[in-house]
Amino acid sequence: MNANMQLSRGVPGRSFEHRISNPAVRAQIGRRALEGERVEALAAEFQVSASTVRRYRDAAAGEVR
């Protein structure tokens, strides 16, 4: 599996490409969501779904803990 793939939490054995390939940008989106920016605003800014922003936020929360 290459660095731009992640195993899906929903379907065992399946993987997907990140909508945003740059891990630093994904982390930045997650941190901004954790800091209180609206998920919908971040989704619009980066042209991703709100659920994608929430996944990045949850991943960033795991890094902070």
PQR file of N, CA, C, O and H, with PARSE charges and radii, in Angstrom:
ATOM      1  N   MET A   1       0.857  -1.173   0.000 -0.4000 1.5000
ATOM      2  CA  MET A   1       0.000   0.000   0.000 -0.0000 2.0000
ATOM      3  C   MET A   1       0.903   1.235   0.000  0.5500 1.7000
ATOM      4  O   MET A   1       1.859   1.307   0.772 -0.5500 1.4000
ATOM      5  N   ASN A   2       0.597   2.213  -0.872 -0.4000 1.5000
ATOM      6  CA  ASN A   2       1.458   3.396  -0.909 -0.0000 2.0000
ATOM      7  C   ASN A   2       1.075   4.388   0.183  0.5500 1.7000
ATOM      8  O   ASN A   2       0.085   4.200   0.890 -0.5500 1.4000
ATOM      9  H   ASN A   2      -0.179   2.154  -1.499  0.4000 1.0000
ATOM     10  N   ALA A   3       1.870   5.445   0.309 -0.4000 1.5000
ATOM     11  CA  ALA A   3       1.689   6.404   1.408 -0.0000 2.0000
ATOM     12  C   ALA A   3       0.397   7.186   1.298  0.5500 1.7000
ATOM     13  O   ALA A   3      -0.051   7.768   2.287 -0.5500 1.4000
ATOM     14  H   ALA A   3       2.674   5.598  -0.266  0.4000 1.0000
ATOM     15  N   ASN A   4      -0.219   7.217   0.115 -0.4000 1.5000
ATOM     16  CA  ASN A   4      -1.437   7.989  -0.067 -0.0000 2.0000
ATOM     17  C   ASN A   4      -2.689   7.132   0.104  0.5500 1.7000
ATOM     18  O   ASN A   4      -3.789   7.574  -0.228 -0.5500 1.4000
ATOM     19  H   ASN A   4       0.145   6.745  -0.688  0.4000 1.0000
ATOM     20  N   MET A   5      -2.536   5.930   0.610 -0.4000 1.5000
ATOM     21  CA  MET A   5      -3.675   5.048   0.812 -0.0000 2.0000
ATOM     22  C   MET A   5      -3.904   4.847   2.306  0.5500 1.7000
ATOM     23  O   MET A   5      -2.966   4.860   3.103 -0.5500 1.4000
ATOM     24  H   MET A   5      -1.643   5.571   0.880  0.4000 1.0000
ATOM     25  N   GLN A   6      -5.147   4.664   2.659 -0.4000 1.5000
ATOM     26  CA  GLN A   6      -5.503   4.409   4.050 -0.0000 2.0000
ATOM     27  C   GLN A   6      -6.571   3.340   4.057  0.5500 1.7000
ATOM     28  O   GLN A   6      -7.457   3.333   3.201 -0.5500 1.4000
ATOM     29  H   GLN A   6      -5.908   4.653   2.011  0.4000 1.0000
ATOM     30  N   LEU A   7      -6.494   2.437   5.016 -0.4000 1.5000
ATOM     31  CA  LEU A   7      -7.541   1.429   5.132 -0.0000 2.0000
ATOM     32  C   LEU A   7      -8.829   2.084   5.579  0.5500 1.7000
ATOM     33  O   LEU A   7      -8.832   2.937   6.467 -0.5500 1.4000
ATOM     34  H   LEU A   7      -5.775   2.443   5.711  0.4000 1.0000
ATOM     35  N   SER A   8      -9.904   1.685   4.969 -0.4000 1.5000
ATOM     36  CA  SER A   8     -11.214   2.208   5.316 -0.0000 2.0000
ATOM     37  C   SER A   8     -11.667   1.616   6.637  0.5500 1.7000
ATOM     38  O   SER A   8     -11.469   0.429   6.895 -0.5500 1.4000
ATOM     39  H   SER A   8      -9.901   0.992   4.248  0.4000 1.0000
ATOM     40  N   ARG A   9     -12.275   2.445   7.473 -0.4000 1.5000
ATOM     41  CA  ARG A   9     -12.810   1.935   8.732 -0.0000 2.0000
ATOM     42  C   ARG A   9     -14.108   1.189   8.498  0.5500 1.7000
ATOM     43  O   ARG A   9     -14.503   0.359   9.317 -0.5500 1.4000
ATOM     44  H   ARG A   9     -12.435   3.410   7.263  0.4000 1.0000
ATOM     45  N   GLY A  10     -14.786   1.477   7.376 -0.4000 1.5000
ATOM     46  CA  GLY A  10     -16.106   0.916   7.152 -0.0000 2.0000
ATOM     47  C   GLY A  10     -16.126  -0.426   6.442  0.5500 1.7000
ATOM     48  O   GLY A  10     -17.021  -1.238   6.678 -0.5500 1.4000
ATOM     49  H   GLY A  10     -14.465   2.151   6.711  0.4000 1.0000
ATOM     50  N   VAL A  11     -15.149  -0.672   5.574 -0.4000 1.5000
ATOM     51  CA  VAL A  11     -15.162  -1.893   4.789 -0.0000 2.0000
ATOM     52  C   VAL A  11     -13.832  -2.614   4.985  0.5500 1.7000
ATOM     53  O   VAL A  11     -12.807  -2.164   4.472 -0.5500 1.4000
ATOM     54  H   VAL A  11     -14.421  -0.013   5.382  0.4000 1.0000
ATOM     55  N   PRO A  12     -13.833  -3.715   5.712 -0.5600 1.5000
ATOM     56  CA  PRO A  12     -12.583  -4.434   5.978  0.2800 2.0000
ATOM     57  C   PRO A  12     -11.861  -4.810   4.683  0.5500 1.7000
ATOM     58  O   PRO A  12     -12.474  -5.302   3.736 -0.5500 1.4000
ATOM     59  N   GLY A  13     -10.555  -4.569   4.661 -0.4000 1.5000
ATOM     60  CA  GLY A  13      -9.752  -4.930   3.509 -0.0000 2.0000
ATOM     61  C   GLY A  13      -9.769  -3.931   2.373  0.5500 1.7000
ATOM     62  O   GLY A  13      -9.000  -4.071   1.421 -0.5500 1.4000
ATOM     63  H   GLY A  13     -10.058  -4.169   5.430  0.4000 1.0000
ATOM     64  N   ARG A  14     -10.618  -2.935   2.446 -0.4000 1.5000
ATOM     65  CA  ARG A  14     -10.694  -1.922   1.395 -0.0000 2.0000
ATOM     66  C   ARG A  14      -9.801  -0.754   1.757  0.5500 1.7000
ATOM     67  O   ARG A  14      -9.592  -0.463   2.935 -0.5500 1.4000
ATOM     68  H   ARG A  14     -11.242  -2.821   3.219  0.4000 1.0000
ATOM     69  N   SER A  15      -9.281  -0.093   0.756 -0.4000 1.5000
ATOM     70  CA  SER A  15      -8.495   1.109   0.989 -0.0000 2.0000
ATOM     71  C   SER A  15      -8.975   2.189   0.029  0.5500 1.7000
ATOM     72  O   SER A  15      -9.674   1.898  -0.942 -0.5500 1.4000
ATOM     73  H   SER A  15      -9.451  -0.330  -0.201  0.4000 1.0000
ATOM     74  N   PHE A  16      -8.606   3.412   0.297 -0.4000 1.5000
ATOM     75  CA  PHE A  16      -9.020   4.526  -0.549 -0.0000 2.0000
ATOM     76  C   PHE A  16      -7.885   5.534  -0.616  0.5500 1.7000
ATOM     77  O   PHE A  16      -7.031   5.585   0.269 -0.5500 1.4000
ATOM     78  H   PHE A  16      -8.038   3.648   1.086  0.4000 1.0000
ATOM     79  N   GLU A  17      -7.885   6.336  -1.679 -0.4000 1.5000
ATOM     80  CA  GLU A  17      -6.923   7.424  -1.772 -0.0000 2.0000
ATOM     81  C   GLU A  17      -7.490   8.619  -1.028  0.5500 1.7000
ATOM     82  O   GLU A  17      -8.690   8.888  -1.081 -0.5500 1.4000
ATOM     83  H   GLU A  17      -8.579   6.294  -2.398  0.4000 1.0000
ATOM     84  N   HIS A  18      -6.618   9.328  -0.339 -0.4000 1.5000
ATOM     85  CA  HIS A  18      -7.055  10.531   0.354 -0.0000 2.0000
ATOM     86  C   HIS A  18      -7.514  11.564  -0.661  0.5500 1.7000
ATOM     87  O   HIS A  18      -6.911  11.707  -1.724 -0.5500 1.4000
ATOM     88  H   HIS A  18      -5.643   9.109  -0.296  0.4000 1.0000
ATOM     89  N   ARG A  19      -8.565  12.274  -0.339 -0.4000 1.5000
ATOM     90  CA  ARG A  19      -9.044  13.349  -1.214 -0.0000 2.0000
ATOM     91  C   ARG A  19      -7.986  14.436  -1.304  0.5500 1.7000
ATOM     92  O   ARG A  19      -7.796  15.036  -2.362 -0.5500 1.4000
ATOM     93  H   ARG A  19      -9.055  12.158   0.525  0.4000 1.0000
ATOM     94  N   ILE A  20      -7.298  14.692  -0.200 -0.4000 1.5000
ATOM     95  CA  ILE A  20      -6.193  15.649  -0.163 -0.0000 2.0000
ATOM     96  C   ILE A  20      -4.930  14.827   0.051  0.5500 1.7000
ATOM     97  O   ILE A  20      -4.734  14.232   1.110 -0.5500 1.4000
ATOM     98  H   ILE A  20      -7.453  14.206   0.660  0.4000 1.0000
ATOM     99  N   SER A  21      -4.083  14.804  -0.961 -0.4000 1.5000
ATOM    100  CA  SER A  21      -2.929  13.902  -0.918 -0.0000 2.0000
ATOM    101  C   SER A  21      -1.829  14.357   0.035  0.5500 1.7000
ATOM    102  O   SER A  21      -1.048  13.530   0.506 -0.5500 1.4000
ATOM    103  H   SER A  21      -4.243  15.288  -1.822  0.4000 1.0000
ATOM    104  N   ASN A  22      -1.752  15.645   0.326 -0.4000 1.5000
ATOM    105  CA  ASN A  22      -0.686  16.174   1.175 -0.0000 2.0000
ATOM    106  C   ASN A  22      -1.033  15.965   2.652  0.5500 1.7000
ATOM    107  O   ASN A  22      -2.002  16.547   3.138 -0.5500 1.4000
ATOM    108  H   ASN A  22      -2.386  16.317  -0.058  0.4000 1.0000
ATOM    109  N   PRO A  23      -0.260  15.143   3.377 -0.5600 1.5000
ATOM    110  CA  PRO A  23      -0.580  14.879   4.785  0.2800 2.0000
ATOM    111  C   PRO A  23      -0.494  16.120   5.664  0.5500 1.7000
ATOM    112  O   PRO A  23      -1.211  16.214   6.661 -0.5500 1.4000
ATOM    113  N   ALA A  24       0.364  17.072   5.318 -0.4000 1.5000
ATOM    114  CA  ALA A  24       0.469  18.299   6.112 -0.0000 2.0000
ATOM    115  C   ALA A  24      -0.803  19.131   5.985  0.5500 1.7000
ATOM    116  O   ALA A  24      -1.245  19.742   6.957 -0.5500 1.4000
ATOM    117  H   ALA A  24       0.946  16.995   4.508  0.4000 1.0000
ATOM    118  N   VAL A  25      -1.386  19.156   4.800 -0.4000 1.5000
ATOM    119  CA  VAL A  25      -2.636  19.900   4.594 -0.0000 2.0000
ATOM    120  C   VAL A  25      -3.778  19.203   5.322  0.5500 1.7000
ATOM    121  O   VAL A  25      -4.623  19.865   5.924 -0.5500 1.4000
ATOM    122  H   VAL A  25      -1.026  18.659   4.010  0.4000 1.0000
ATOM    123  N   ARG A  26      -3.810  17.864   5.273 -0.4000 1.5000
ATOM    124  CA  ARG A  26      -4.850  17.135   6.020 -0.0000 2.0000
ATOM    125  C   ARG A  26      -4.751  17.450   7.508  0.5500 1.7000
ATOM    126  O   ARG A  26      -5.764  17.671   8.170 -0.5500 1.4000
ATOM    127  H   ARG A  26      -3.123  17.326   4.784  0.4000 1.0000
ATOM    128  N   ALA A  27      -3.533  17.469   8.027 -0.4000 1.5000
ATOM    129  CA  ALA A  27      -3.332  17.774   9.450 -0.0000 2.0000
ATOM    130  C   ALA A  27      -3.760  19.202   9.762  0.5500 1.7000
ATOM    131  O   ALA A  27      -4.358  19.462  10.806 -0.5500 1.4000
ATOM    132  H   ALA A  27      -2.709  17.290   7.489  0.4000 1.0000
ATOM    133  N   GLN A  28      -3.453  20.127   8.857 -0.4000 1.5000
ATOM    134  CA  GLN A  28      -3.840  21.528   9.054 -0.0000 2.0000
ATOM    135  C   GLN A  28      -5.361  21.661   9.107  0.5500 1.7000
ATOM    136  O   GLN A  28      -5.893  22.370   9.962 -0.5500 1.4000
ATOM    137  H   GLN A  28      -2.967  19.916   8.009  0.4000 1.0000
ATOM    138  N   ILE A  29      -6.059  20.987   8.203 -0.4000 1.5000
ATOM    139  CA  ILE A  29      -7.523  21.018   8.202 -0.0000 2.0000
ATOM    140  C   ILE A  29      -8.043  20.463   9.526  0.5500 1.7000
ATOM    141  O   ILE A  29      -8.942  21.046  10.132 -0.5500 1.4000
ATOM    142  H   ILE A  29      -5.627  20.411   7.509  0.4000 1.0000
ATOM    143  N   GLY A  30      -7.489  19.356   9.972 -0.4000 1.5000
ATOM    144  CA  GLY A  30      -7.908  18.747  11.234 -0.0000 2.0000
ATOM    145  C   GLY A  30      -7.695  19.666  12.415  0.5500 1.7000
ATOM    146  O   GLY A  30      -8.568  19.793  13.275 -0.5500 1.4000
ATOM    147  H   GLY A  30      -6.759  18.882   9.480  0.4000 1.0000
ATOM    148  N   ARG A  31      -6.532  20.311  12.464 -0.4000 1.5000
ATOM    149  CA  ARG A  31      -6.247  21.237  13.574 -0.0000 2.0000
ATOM    150  C   ARG A  31      -7.186  22.436  13.544  0.5500 1.7000
ATOM    151  O   ARG A  31      -7.670  22.875  14.587 -0.5500 1.4000
ATOM    152  H   ARG A  31      -5.824  20.208  11.766  0.4000 1.0000
ATOM    153  N   ARG A  32      -7.445  22.964  12.356 -0.4000 1.5000
ATOM    154  CA  ARG A  32      -8.354  24.111  12.258 -0.0000 2.0000
ATOM    155  C   ARG A  32      -9.758  23.735  12.726  0.5500 1.7000
ATOM    156  O   ARG A  32     -10.430  24.530  13.382 -0.5500 1.4000
ATOM    157  H   ARG A  32      -7.052  22.607  11.509  0.4000 1.0000
ATOM    158  N   ALA A  33     -10.197  22.529  12.391 -0.4000 1.5000
ATOM    159  CA  ALA A  33     -11.511  22.068  12.852 -0.0000 2.0000
ATOM    160  C   ALA A  33     -11.514  21.906  14.367  0.5500 1.7000
ATOM    161  O   ALA A  33     -12.493  22.256  15.027 -0.5500 1.4000
ATOM    162  H   ALA A  33      -9.651  21.882  11.857  0.4000 1.0000
ATOM    163  N   LEU A  34     -10.431  21.381  14.918 -0.4000 1.5000
ATOM    164  CA  LEU A  34     -10.332  21.238  16.376 -0.0000 2.0000
ATOM    165  C   LEU A  34     -10.360  22.590  17.075  0.5500 1.7000
ATOM    166  O   LEU A  34     -10.879  22.713  18.185 -0.5500 1.4000
ATOM    167  H   LEU A  34      -9.637  21.097  14.381  0.4000 1.0000
ATOM    168  N   GLU A  35      -9.799  23.602  16.419 -0.4000 1.5000
ATOM    169  CA  GLU A  35      -9.753  24.942  17.006 -0.0000 2.0000
ATOM    170  C   GLU A  35     -11.091  25.662  16.908  0.5500 1.7000
ATOM    171  O   GLU A  35     -11.232  26.779  17.407 -0.5500 1.4000
ATOM    172  H   GLU A  35      -9.378  23.501  15.518  0.4000 1.0000
ATOM    173  N   GLY A  36     -12.077  25.031  16.267 -0.4000 1.5000
ATOM    174  CA  GLY A  36     -13.418  25.588  16.267 -0.0000 2.0000
ATOM    175  C   GLY A  36     -13.924  26.139  14.951  0.5500 1.7000
ATOM    176  O   GLY A  36     -15.052  26.628  14.888 -0.5500 1.4000
ATOM    177  H   GLY A  36     -11.962  24.124  15.862  0.4000 1.0000
ATOM    178  N   GLU A  37     -13.121  26.075  13.892 -0.4000 1.5000
ATOM    179  CA  GLU A  37     -13.641  26.527  12.599 -0.0000 2.0000
ATOM    180  C   GLU A  37     -14.756  25.591  12.169  0.5500 1.7000
ATOM    181  O   GLU A  37     -14.708  24.390  12.435 -0.5500 1.4000
ATOM    182  H   GLU A  37     -12.205  25.677  13.943  0.4000 1.0000
ATOM    183  N   ARG A  38     -15.751  26.139  11.510 -0.4000 1.5000
ATOM    184  CA  ARG A  38     -16.906  25.345  11.088 -0.0000 2.0000
ATOM    185  C   ARG A  38     -16.491  24.282  10.075  0.5500 1.7000
ATOM    186  O   ARG A  38     -15.774  24.568   9.116 -0.5500 1.4000
ATOM    187  H   ARG A  38     -15.790  27.115  11.294  0.4000 1.0000
ATOM    188  N   VAL A  39     -16.944  23.075  10.298 -0.4000 1.5000
ATOM    189  CA  VAL A  39     -16.636  21.956   9.408 -0.0000 2.0000
ATOM    190  C   VAL A  39     -17.092  22.272   7.986  0.5500 1.7000
ATOM    191  O   VAL A  39     -16.367  22.010   7.026 -0.5500 1.4000
ATOM    192  H   VAL A  39     -17.526  22.843  11.077  0.4000 1.0000
ATOM    193  N   GLU A  40     -18.281  22.830   7.852 -0.4000 1.5000
ATOM    194  CA  GLU A  40     -18.831  23.119   6.527 -0.0000 2.0000
ATOM    195  C   GLU A  40     -17.996  24.163   5.794  0.5500 1.7000
ATOM    196  O   GLU A  40     -17.819  24.075   4.579 -0.5500 1.4000
ATOM    197  H   GLU A  40     -18.870  23.044   8.632  0.4000 1.0000
ATOM    198  N   ALA A  41     -17.481  25.153   6.527 -0.4000 1.5000
ATOM    199  CA  ALA A  41     -16.650  26.187   5.908 -0.0000 2.0000
ATOM    200  C   ALA A  41     -15.329  25.594   5.420  0.5500 1.7000
ATOM    201  O   ALA A  41     -14.866  25.916   4.326 -0.5500 1.4000
ATOM    202  H   ALA A  41     -17.625  25.224   7.514  0.4000 1.0000
ATOM    203  N   LEU A  42     -14.731  24.733   6.227 -0.4000 1.5000
ATOM    204  CA  LEU A  42     -13.485  24.081   5.817 -0.0000 2.0000
ATOM    205  C   LEU A  42     -13.725  23.161   4.620  0.5500 1.7000
ATOM    206  O   LEU A  42     -12.902  23.095   3.706 -0.5500 1.4000
ATOM    207  H   LEU A  42     -15.108  24.471   7.116  0.4000 1.0000
ATOM    208  N   ALA A  43     -14.844  22.458   4.629 -0.4000 1.5000
ATOM    209  CA  ALA A  43     -15.170  21.573   3.511 -0.0000 2.0000
ATOM    210  C   ALA A  43     -15.292  22.375   2.217  0.5500 1.7000
ATOM    211  O   ALA A  43     -14.787  21.956   1.175 -0.5500 1.4000
ATOM    212  H   ALA A  43     -15.513  22.511   5.370  0.4000 1.0000
ATOM    213  N   ALA A  44     -15.956  23.519   2.284 -0.4000 1.5000
ATOM    214  CA  ALA A  44     -16.106  24.359   1.095 -0.0000 2.0000
ATOM    215  C   ALA A  44     -14.755  24.911   0.641  0.5500 1.7000
ATOM    216  O   ALA A  44     -14.458  24.931  -0.553 -0.5500 1.4000
ATOM    217  H   ALA A  44     -16.366  23.859   3.130  0.4000 1.0000
ATOM    218  N   GLU A  45     -13.948  25.355   1.588 -0.4000 1.5000
ATOM    219  CA  GLU A  45     -12.640  25.928   1.257 -0.0000 2.0000
ATOM    220  C   GLU A  45     -11.743  24.922   0.544  0.5500 1.7000
ATOM    221  O   GLU A  45     -11.049  25.270  -0.412 -0.5500 1.4000
ATOM    222  H   GLU A  45     -14.189  25.340   2.559  0.4000 1.0000
ATOM    223  N   PHE A  46     -11.759  23.674   1.010 -0.4000 1.5000
ATOM    224  CA  PHE A  46     -10.857  22.663   0.458 -0.0000 2.0000
ATOM    225  C   PHE A  46     -11.548  21.738  -0.545  0.5500 1.7000
ATOM    226  O   PHE A  46     -10.940  20.790  -1.042 -0.5500 1.4000
ATOM    227  H   PHE A  46     -12.323  23.391   1.786  0.4000 1.0000
ATOM    228  N   GLN A  47     -12.809  22.015  -0.838 -0.4000 1.5000
ATOM    229  CA  GLN A  47     -13.593  21.255  -1.817 -0.0000 2.0000
ATOM    230  C   GLN A  47     -13.622  19.762  -1.490  0.5500 1.7000
ATOM    231  O   GLN A  47     -13.371  18.910  -2.342 -0.5500 1.4000
ATOM    232  H   GLN A  47     -13.303  22.785  -0.434  0.4000 1.0000
ATOM    233  N   VAL A  48     -13.939  19.478  -0.226 -0.4000 1.5000
ATOM    234  CA  VAL A  48     -14.115  18.108   0.245 -0.0000 2.0000
ATOM    235  C   VAL A  48     -15.447  18.040   0.983  0.5500 1.7000
ATOM    236  O   VAL A  48     -16.077  19.070   1.221 -0.5500 1.4000
ATOM    237  H   VAL A  48     -14.144  20.170   0.466  0.4000 1.0000
ATOM    238  N   SER A  49     -15.872  16.854   1.340 -0.4000 1.5000
ATOM    239  CA  SER A  49     -17.123  16.713   2.082 -0.0000 2.0000
ATOM    240  C   SER A  49     -16.908  17.038   3.560  0.5500 1.7000
ATOM    241  O   SER A  49     -15.786  17.007   4.066 -0.5500 1.4000
ATOM    242  H   SER A  49     -15.360  16.017   1.146  0.4000 1.0000
ATOM    243  N   ALA A  50     -18.001  17.346   4.228 -0.4000 1.5000
ATOM    244  CA  ALA A  50     -17.937  17.614   5.665 -0.0000 2.0000
ATOM    245  C   ALA A  50     -17.461  16.368   6.412  0.5500 1.7000
ATOM    246  O   ALA A  50     -16.753  16.483   7.413 -0.5500 1.4000
ATOM    247  H   ALA A  50     -18.913  17.372   3.817  0.4000 1.0000
ATOM    248  N   SER A  51     -17.841  15.183   5.939 -0.4000 1.5000
ATOM    249  CA  SER A  51     -17.393  13.958   6.614 -0.0000 2.0000
ATOM    250  C   SER A  51     -15.882  13.777   6.483  0.5500 1.7000
ATOM    251  O   SER A  51     -15.242  13.232   7.382 -0.5500 1.4000
ATOM    252  H   SER A  51     -18.417  15.090   5.127  0.4000 1.0000
ATOM    253  N   THR A  52     -15.313  14.230   5.373 -0.4000 1.5000
ATOM    254  CA  THR A  52     -13.855  14.176   5.219 -0.0000 2.0000
ATOM    255  C   THR A  52     -13.188  15.086   6.237  0.5500 1.7000
ATOM    256  O   THR A  52     -12.199  14.704   6.861 -0.5500 1.4000
ATOM    257  H   THR A  52     -15.832  14.673   4.643  0.4000 1.0000
ATOM    258  N   VAL A  53     -13.725  16.289   6.407 -0.4000 1.5000
ATOM    259  CA  VAL A  53     -13.169  17.222   7.394 -0.0000 2.0000
ATOM    260  C   VAL A  53     -13.285  16.623   8.791  0.5500 1.7000
ATOM    261  O   VAL A  53     -12.352  16.728   9.588 -0.5500 1.4000
ATOM    262  H   VAL A  53     -14.529  16.599   5.900  0.4000 1.0000
ATOM    263  N   ARG A  54     -14.419  15.997   9.094 -0.4000 1.5000
ATOM    264  CA  ARG A  54     -14.583  15.380  10.414 -0.0000 2.0000
ATOM    265  C   ARG A  54     -13.578  14.245  10.625  0.5500 1.7000
ATOM    266  O   ARG A  54     -13.064  14.077  11.731 -0.5500 1.4000
ATOM    267  H   ARG A  54     -15.176  15.912   8.447  0.4000 1.0000
ATOM    268  N   ARG A  55     -13.294  13.466   9.580 -0.4000 1.5000
ATOM    269  CA  ARG A  55     -12.274  12.406   9.696 -0.0000 2.0000
ATOM    270  C   ARG A  55     -10.909  13.010   9.993  0.5500 1.7000
ATOM    271  O   ARG A  55     -10.179  12.504  10.845 -0.5500 1.4000
ATOM    272  H   ARG A  55     -13.712  13.602   8.681  0.4000 1.0000
ATOM    273  N   TYR A  56     -10.560  14.089   9.296 -0.4000 1.5000
ATOM    274  CA  TYR A  56      -9.274  14.751   9.531 -0.0000 2.0000
ATOM    275  C   TYR A  56      -9.235  15.352  10.939  0.5500 1.7000
ATOM    276  O   TYR A  56      -8.200  15.318  11.605 -0.5500 1.4000
ATOM    277  H   TYR A  56     -11.154  14.500   8.603  0.4000 1.0000
ATOM    278  N   ARG A  57     -10.365  15.901  11.386 -0.4000 1.5000
ATOM    279  CA  ARG A  57     -10.446  16.450  12.748 -0.0000 2.0000
ATOM    280  C   ARG A  57     -10.248  15.346  13.779  0.5500 1.7000
ATOM    281  O   ARG A  57      -9.503  15.519  14.744 -0.5500 1.4000
ATOM    282  H   ARG A  57     -11.206  15.929  10.846  0.4000 1.0000
ATOM    283  N   ASP A  58     -10.908  14.220  13.577 -0.4000 1.5000
ATOM    284  CA  ASP A  58     -10.784  13.101  14.512 -0.0000 2.0000
ATOM    285  C   ASP A  58      -9.358  12.561  14.536  0.5500 1.7000
ATOM    286  O   ASP A  58      -8.849  12.191  15.594 -0.5500 1.4000
ATOM    287  H   ASP A  58     -11.512  14.080  12.793  0.4000 1.0000
ATOM    288  N   ALA A  59      -8.721  12.515  13.380 -0.4000 1.5000
ATOM    289  CA  ALA A  59      -7.324  12.065  13.318 -0.0000 2.0000
ATOM    290  C   ALA A  59      -6.427  13.046  14.062  0.5500 1.7000
ATOM    291  O   ALA A  59      -5.513  12.631  14.774 -0.5500 1.4000
ATOM    292  H   ALA A  59      -9.135  12.815  12.521  0.4000 1.0000
ATOM    293  N   ALA A  60      -6.679  14.338  13.903 -0.4000 1.5000
ATOM    294  CA  ALA A  60      -5.880  15.352  14.599 -0.0000 2.0000
ATOM    295  C   ALA A  60      -6.108  15.266  16.103  0.5500 1.7000
ATOM    296  O   ALA A  60      -5.178  15.477  16.881 -0.5500 1.4000
ATOM    297  H   ALA A  60      -7.422  14.675  13.324  0.4000 1.0000
ATOM    298  N   ALA A  61      -7.327  14.962  16.519 -0.4000 1.5000
ATOM    299  CA  ALA A  61      -7.613  14.827  17.953 -0.0000 2.0000
ATOM    300  C   ALA A  61      -6.823  13.668  18.538  0.5500 1.7000
ATOM    301  O   ALA A  61      -6.375  13.740  19.682 -0.5500 1.4000
ATOM    302  H   ALA A  61      -8.083  14.791  15.887  0.4000 1.0000
ATOM    303  N   GLY A  62      -6.647  12.612  17.775 -0.4000 1.5000
ATOM    304  CA  GLY A  62      -5.858  11.474  18.229 -0.0000 2.0000
ATOM    305  C   GLY A  62      -4.399  11.828  18.404  0.5500 1.7000
ATOM    306  O   GLY A  62      -3.727  11.272  19.273 -0.5500 1.4000
ATOM    307  H   GLY A  62      -7.011  12.554  16.845  0.4000 1.0000
ATOM    308  N   GLU A  63      -3.892  12.753  17.585 -0.4000 1.5000
ATOM    309  CA  GLU A  63      -2.504  13.200  17.690 -0.0000 2.0000
ATOM    310  C   GLU A  63      -2.301  14.078  18.906  0.5500 1.7000
ATOM    311  O   GLU A  63      -1.224  14.075  19.503 -0.5500 1.4000
ATOM    312  H   GLU A  63      -4.438  13.205  16.879  0.4000 1.0000
ATOM    313  N   VAL A  64      -3.337  14.837  19.284 -0.4000 1.5000
ATOM    314  CA  VAL A  64      -3.242  15.789  20.388 -0.0000 2.0000
ATOM    315  C   VAL A  64      -3.278  15.068  21.724  0.5500 1.7000
ATOM    316  O   VAL A  64      -2.610  15.483  22.671 -0.5500 1.4000
ATOM    317  H   VAL A  64      -4.212  14.839  18.800  0.4000 1.0000
ATOM    318  N   ARG A  65      -4.045  14.003  21.809 -0.4000 1.5000
ATOM    319  CA  ARG A  65      -4.246  13.300  23.080 -0.0000 2.0000
ATOM    320  C   ARG A  65      -2.993  12.769  23.661  0.5500 1.7000
ATOM    321  O   ARG A  65      -3.019  12.157  24.729 -0.5500 1.4000
ATOM    322  H   ARG A  65      -4.588  13.666  21.039  0.4000 1.0000
TER
END
